[in-house]
Amino acid sequence: MLRFSALARGRILALVFGALVPITTSVVITGPAFANPVFPPGSRVGITPPVGMTSDAVGARFQDAHNGAVLTVLELPGPAYEQIERGLFAANEPNVTLIKRESFGFEAGLGYLAQVEIKADAKTSNKPIRKWVLLGRAVSGEPTALVTFDVPAEAAAAYPEAKIRETLASVTFRPTPIEEQLNLMPMKLSDLAGFRVVRVHPTLGVLLTDGPKDQSPEQPTLLLSFGTQTASNPADRQTIAQDTLRNFGLPELRIQTTETIRLRNQPVIEVRAEAKDPPSGTELRVVQWMRFSDGGFMRIVAAASKQDWEEAFPRFRAVRDGIQPR
C-alpha cells in the first residue's frame, strides 16, 4: 500500500559524523533559559537544553554562540531503530575515533550512547570536537530519537561530561502533535472527509486512512505529497504523471485512463489505475491527481479495494477539493 520512503543512511551519518556547522547569528533566536523540555515544531521528541543555549529558526537545533556548542534533536521512525543502530556505530569514517559506546537509559526510554572525537581538518579549517551521539527510543518502541551534542575541544571546560549526560537524560516524548504537524504543511486540508491522519512529514506529506490499522490494503488510504519536479511544457505533464505513478511502488500497476481536468481553473492530471497487494491478494483501484506549478508539483495518490471504491472515491475527491493554500 502507500508508504513513506525510508530515511537515507547517508543523511544520518552526515549528521553524526559531519563537521560542526558554524553558528551564524542570522538563525539564532535569543530567548530565556529553558526550564522545561522543548519540542521542535511537529516533533514527538523533546529535550531540556542547557542554560546558555538558544534554539534556531527551525527549532531542532540549540546553539551556544559564545562557546560554539551545538545540540541537535531529530525524530526518526521507530521501526528504523535496529537498522540505524547497526550502521551508525559500525561506520568507519575518516578523522573519527570512537572513544566509548554504552547502553544509556533515560527517564523516557533506553538506547545507546557513543562518544566520538572528530579530528581537526586543515582542508576545511574545522577544529577538533568531541561529539556525543544518543540513539534512543521510547519504551513502547516508537518514536526513535537521534540526538547529537557537539562541543569544540577548546570549550570542554564549559561542557563537562556530567552536564552532557544530564542534558541527554532529559530526552522525552509526547503524543503525536497532529494539528501542529498539519499547520507546518504548505497547504491546508480543510476537509478530511472522515479519514484519520496517520502520519505527517514536512516534505513527504500527509498519510490518511479509514480504519483501525495505520496501513492496510483493506482500508481506503490517501497520500498527499509535494515535489520539486516541474513540467513547463503542458504536453509533457500526462507522461510525467504516468511515470510518477508507475514508480510509486504499487505492485502489478495497470494504468486505465489519463486525462487533464480543471480544478479551481487550474489543470490537474488525473490518472486512474488498478493494482494488487501481493501479501493479501487484495485487488485495488487507484487514482492520482497531480498539479504542476513553477516551483514543483502537488500530488494525491489514493487507493481502495474494489469493493470499497464506490464509497471511497467521493471522499477522496472531497479531500482533494478541500486543499487550500495558506
C-alpha positions in Angstrom: 0.0 0.0 0.0 1.0 3.7 0.3 4.2 4.1 2.4 6.6 6.8 3.3 10.1 6.4 1.9 12.9 5.0 4.1 15.3 7.5 5.6 18.6 7.5 3.7 21.5 6.3 5.8 23.8 8.8 4.3 21.8 11.7 5.8 22.1 10.1 9.3 25.9 9.6 9.0 26.3 13.2 7.8 24.5 14.4 11.0 26.5 12.1 13.3 30.0 12.4 11.8 29.8 15.6 9.9 31.9 18.6 10.9 30.5 21.1 13.4 28.3 23.6 11.4 29.4 27.2 12.1 26.9 29.2 14.0 25.5 32.2 12.3 23.7 34.9 14.2 21.1 35.2 11.4 19.4 32.0 12.6 19.8 32.3 16.3 16.8 33.3 18.3 17.6 34.9 21.6 15.3 33.8 24.4 15.1 32.9 28.1 16.8 29.8 29.6 14.9 26.6 29.1 13.5 25.2 32.3 11.3 22.5 30.7 11.5 20.2 27.7 11.4 21.9 24.4 9.8 20.1 21.4 10.8 21.2 17.9 7.6 22.1 16.0 5.8 18.9 15.0 8.2 16.6 16.7 7.4 14.0 19.3 11.0 14.2 20.7 11.9 16.9 23.2 14.8 17.8 25.4 15.8 20.3 28.1 18.8 22.3 26.6 21.5 23.6 29.0 21.4 27.2 30.1 23.1 29.4 27.6 21.7 27.7 24.5 19.2 29.2 22.2 17.0 27.5 19.5 17.5 28.1 15.8 14.8 29.2 13.4 13.7 25.5 12.8 13.6 24.6 16.4 15.5 21.3 16.1 18.9 22.7 16.9 20.1 24.6 20.0 23.3 26.6 20.0 25.8 28.3 22.3 27.2 31.0 20.1 29.8 32.0 22.6 31.4 28.5 23.1 30.4 27.1 19.7 28.5 24.1 21.1 25.5 22.7 19.1 22.8 20.3 20.3 20.6 18.7 17.6 17.4 16.7 18.1 15.9 14.6 15.4 12.9 12.3 15.4 13.2 9.0 13.3 10.7 6.3 12.6 10.7 3.8 15.4 10.9 0.7 13.1 14.2 2.1 11.7 16.0 1.8 15.1 17.8 -1.5 14.6 18.9 -0.7 11.0 20.3 2.7 12.0 21.9 1.2 15.2 23.8 -1.4 13.1 25.1 1.1 10.6 25.6 4.1 12.9 28.2 2.7 15.2 29.8 0.4 12.7 30.6 3.2 10.4 34.3 3.7 9.6 34.5 7.4 9.0 37.8 9.3 8.3 39.1 11.5 11.1 36.6 10.0 13.6 37.7 8.0 16.6 35.2 6.1 18.8 36.0 6.9 22.4 33.3 4.9 24.1 30.0 3.2 23.5 27.5 2.2 26.1 23.9 1.5 26.9 22.1 4.6 28.1 18.9 4.7 30.0 16.8 7.8 30.5 13.5 8.5 32.1 11.5 8.2 28.9 13.4 5.3 27.2 16.5 3.4 26.5 19.2 3.5 23.9 22.9 3.7 23.0 25.3 6.5 23.7 28.5 6.9 21.8 31.3 9.4 22.3 33.5 10.2 19.3 36.3 12.5 18.6 36.5 14.3 15.3 40.0 15.4 14.5 40.9 18.8 13.1 40.8 19.1 9.3 43.2 21.5 7.7 41.4 21.4 4.4 38.2 22.7 5.8 39.6 24.6 8.7 37.4 22.5 11.1 38.6 22.4 14.7 38.7 19.2 16.8 35.4 18.5 18.5 34.0 15.9 20.9 30.7 14.6 19.9 28.1 12.6 21.9 25.6 10.6 19.9 22.4 9.2 21.6 20.2 6.8 19.6 17.3 6.1 21.9 13.7 5.2 21.7 10.6 5.2 23.9 9.7 2.1 25.9 6.9 1.4 23.5 9.4 1.2 20.6 8.4 4.4 18.9 9.4 7.1 18.3 13.2 7.0 18.0 15.4 10.0 18.9 18.7 10.7 17.4 20.4 13.4 19.5 23.9 14.8 18.9 25.9 17.2 21.1 28.9 18.8 19.6 31.5 20.5 21.8 34.7 22.1 20.4 37.8 20.9 22.2 38.5 24.4 23.3 35.1 24.7 25.1 35.4 21.4 27.0 35.5 23.2 30.4 32.1 24.8 29.7 30.5 21.5 28.9 31.9 18.8 31.3 30.7 15.2 30.7 28.2 15.3 33.7 26.5 18.3 32.0 26.3 16.5 28.7 24.8 13.4 30.3 22.3 15.4 32.3 21.1 17.0 29.1 20.8 13.7 27.2 19.0 12.1 30.1 16.3 14.8 29.7 15.1 13.4 26.3 11.4 12.9 26.5 8.5 12.0 24.2 4.9 13.3 23.7 1.9 12.0 21.7 2.0 12.9 18.0 1.0 16.6 17.7 -1.1 16.1 14.6 -2.6 19.6 14.4 0.8 21.1 15.0 2.2 19.0 12.1 -0.6 19.8 9.8 0.0 23.5 10.4 3.5 23.1 9.1 2.3 21.9 5.7 2.4 24.3 2.8 -1.3 23.6 2.1 -4.3 23.4 4.4 -6.6 20.4 4.5 -10.0 21.9 5.2 -11.9 18.6 4.7 -10.6 15.2 5.9 -13.9 13.6 4.7 -13.9 11.2 7.7 -10.3 10.0 7.2 -7.9 9.7 10.0 -4.4 11.3 9.9 -1.8 8.6 10.3 1.4 10.5 9.8 2.6 13.9 8.7 6.0 14.6 7.3 7.1 18.1 6.3 8.4 17.0 2.9 6.9 13.6 2.3 3.4 14.8 3.0 0.3 13.6 4.8 -0.9 10.0 5.0 -4.7 9.4 5.7 -6.6 6.2 6.2 -10.0 5.0 7.3 -9.8 2.1 9.7 -8.1 0.8 12.9 -4.7 0.0 11.2 -2.2 2.6 10.2 -1.5 0.9 6.9 -3.6 -1.9 5.3 -4.7 -2.7 1.8 -8.1 -3.4 3.2 -8.6 0.2 4.2 -9.0 3.3 1.9 -5.8 5.2 2.0 -4.7 8.6 0.7 -1.3 10.2 0.5 -0.8 13.9 -0.2 2.8 14.9 -1.1 4.8 17.6 -2.7 7.8 17.6 -5.0 10.2 19.8 -6.9 9.9 18.4 -10.4 8.3 20.8 -12.9 6.8 20.4 -16.3 7.0 23.7 -18.2 5.6 22.1 -21.4 2.0 21.1 -20.8 2.4 18.3 -23.4 4.8 16.5 -21.1 2.6 16.5 -18.0 0.5 13.4 -18.7 3.6 11.4 -19.4 5.3 12.6 -16.3 2.3 11.9 -14.2 2.0 8.3 -15.5 5.7 7.7 -14.9 5.5 9.1 -11.4 2.6 6.7 -10.6 4.4 3.7 -12.1 7.5 4.5 -9.9 5.4 4.8 -6.8 5.8 1.2 -5.8 2.4 -0.3 -6.2 2.7 -3.9 -7.5 1.1 -5.0 -10.7 0.0 -1.5 -11.6 -2.0 -1.2 -14.7 -2.9 2.3 -15.9 -6.5 2.6 -17.1 -7.1 6.2 -18.1 -5.2 9.5 -18.1 -6.9 12.9 -18.6 -6.5 16.6 -17.8 -9.2 18.0 -15.7 -9.6 21.5 -14.2 -9.9 22.3 -10.5 -10.3 26.0 -9.5 -9.4 26.9 -13.0 -6.1 25.1 -12.9 -5.1 22.0 -14.9 -4.7 18.7 -13.0 -3.6 15.4 -14.4 -5.9 12.6 -13.3 -4.5 9.0 -13.7 -6.7 6.0 -12.8 -5.2 2.6 -12.4 -5.6 -0.9 -10.9 -3.1 -2.7 -8.8 -2.7 -5.7 -6.4 -1.4 -6.0 -2.9 0.9 -9.2 -3.1 0.7 -10.3 0.6 -3.1 -10.2 0.8 -4.0 -10.5 -2.9 -6.4 -7.5 -2.5 -7.4 -6.0 -5.8 -7.0 -2.2 -5.6 -8.3 0.7 -7.6 -6.0 3.8 -7.6 -6.3 7.4 -8.6 -3.6 10.0 -8.8 -4.2 13.7 -9.1 -1.1 15.8 -10.0 -0.9 19.6 -10.3 2.2 21.3 -11.6 3.4 24.8 -10.8 6.6 26.8 -11.5 8.0 25.6 -8.1 7.1 21.9 -8.4 4.1 19.7 -8.0 1.4 18.7 -5.6 0.2 15.1 -5.8 -2.5 12.9 -4.3 -2.4 9.2 -4.6 -5.4 7.4 -3.2 -6.3 3.6 -3.2 -9.1 1.4 -2.0 -10.1 -2.2 -2.6 -12.5 -2.7 -5.5 -15.4 -3.4 -3.1 -14.8 -0.2 -1.2 -14.1 2.0 -4.2 -17.5 3.4 -5.0 -17.9 4.6 -1.4 -14.3 5.8 -1.0 -13.8 7.7 -4.3 -16.2 10.6 -3.5 -14.4 11.1 -0.2 -11.0 11.1 -1.9 -12.4 13.9 -4.1 -13.7 15.8 -1.0 -10.2 15.8 0.5 -8.7 16.9 -2.9 -11.2 19.7 -3.3 -10.7 20.9 0.3 -6.9 21.6 -0.1 -6.3 25.3 0.1 -3.2 27.5 0.1 -2.2 29.0 3.5 
